[in-house]
Amino acid sequence: MSALRSPRRARGHSLIELMVAMTLGLIVAACFVSVFLATAGSQRTLTQFALLQESARFAIARVTGDLRMANAFYCGHAGATPTVQASGLIGALHDVSTRWGRAPYPPAPVSPYRFPPFLLMRGHDCGSTHCTPAVPAGLPAMGRAVGQRVIGAGLLTLRYLDPAGGWAMGAASTIVGSADGAIHHLAIQPGQDEPAVVDVYQPGHLLMLADCTLTQIFSANLQGDGGFYPDAVETGRNLALPRMPPSFNAPRLFDFDRDFRTVTYYLQVVDAGDGSTIGALVRRENGGASELVRGVERLDFLYGVEDAAGATRYLSAAQVDDRAGGSVDCPPPPDGAGNDYGCLWRAVKSIEVHLLMDGQQAQGTLSPGATHYTYSIDGDVLPAAPDAAHRKLRPAEQGFDPRMLRREFSALVAVRSYHPCERRHQGAIHVPIP
C-alpha cells in the first residue's frame, strides 16, 4: 500500500510584506489626493479669474456709460450751458462738494449766471487718511467696517440731463409770454408717452426750459389750472424771470430736480460672507445708492484736459482743481465772460478709469507668484506681492485679505459733451458770472 502524501502547507503573507503593501497603497492614495487637491485648487483659481474678469467688464461698461453722458444738456450740447435764473440751484443738486463762498469760489450770485463748471463734474483723490478735494457731505466715511467707504479709493461726481424726461412744448403744451418778454406761465398738457405733471413735480422743484439755442433754470409754482407760473423776483426764489425763447427749436420743459442726474461713483466695504470683507462699486444717483459689482479694491481717475495752447495733459483731481498748481491755463471762457471758477473741469475732454479687481475669496493654496499684481496709478512697473514695501496702499491696510488674485483694468473714455469754448446762438441771452 503506497504511502499517503502529506498535505501541502498553506502559505500566507508576512508582516513585512503587508507593511510594504500598505505603504505603497498610502503613497498611491497620497498621490491621488495631491492630484485632486491641485486640480481643485486650479479650478478655484480659474473660477476666481473668470469672476474677476466678468465683474471688471461689467463695472467698466457701467462707469463708461455715465462718463460719456457727462455734462450733456438738451440737444447734446448745442443748447449751450444753462443760464441759471433760480436762487436755489445748490439745493436742487445732490452730492455737492463745493458751495458758494468757499474759497476760491465766489459768494452766492445775486444776478443770473451760467451753470458753473465745477458743478458739472468733480473728482476726488483719496489716500489712506483723507481725500482731496473734500468729498461731498452725506457719503460714508472711509474705514474698514462694513458700510464705510474703502480706504484709498477715489470718487467722481458727474451730472447730465436725461433727455427722455420732461414735456414737449409747442403743441398741446404752450408757453405764454408777457409784454416785456418774460414768461408769464407754461401750460402743460402731457403727450401720450409723457408723465402726468403731478407724478413728477413736487413743490419746490426747479424747472428747466430748453431748446437747441437756450436753456434756462428757474423756480415756478404749479397752480390748479395745470400751469407753471414763475416765482416773482420779490419772493427770493428767482434772481430774474425766465425769458421767452428767441426761437422755438423743439423746446422742452424738464423737472430739474428729477431729470438732471447727479451720479457719484465710489467703493464701499461689504461683507464677503465668510467673516472677511471686500470692496464693492457703488453708483449713487440723485441721492439713492445701489451696489453694482463686488470685488473692487481700488478706483482711480485721471482727467485729460486741454489747456489754452491746445495740449492735452492727464491730471489727478487735485491737479485739475487747482489748475495743476497754476501751470495749466484754462481755455478761453465762453463769450469772453469774466471769472470762470473751476474752469479746468470744463476743459476735461477724456477720462481714464482704473480699477483693481480681486477674486472675492481668500485662497490659501495660491502660489506666492499668483498673488503678485501691478497697479499703474501707483507707478508699478513689475508685478509684486500685495505687501510689497513700495506699494502706496496695501490690501491689508484696507482690511482685505492678501491671499486673492488681483488684476488691474482700465479704460479711456471720451467725454461726448466736451465743448469748452462754446458760442451762444444769435439772439440767446448772455449772462456772465458775477
Helices and strands as residue ranges (DSSP letters): H 15-69, E 83-84, H 89-92, E 113-114, G 117-119, E 121-126, E 131-132, E 155-161, E 167-168, E 174-177, E 183-187, H 197-200, E 206-210, E 215-222, E 227-230, G 233-235, E 252-255, H 256-259, E 260-271, E 277-285, E 288-294, E 296-306, E 312-315, H 317-321, H 323-326, G 334-336, H 343-346, E 348-358, G 368-371, G 376-378, H 395-398, E 406-414
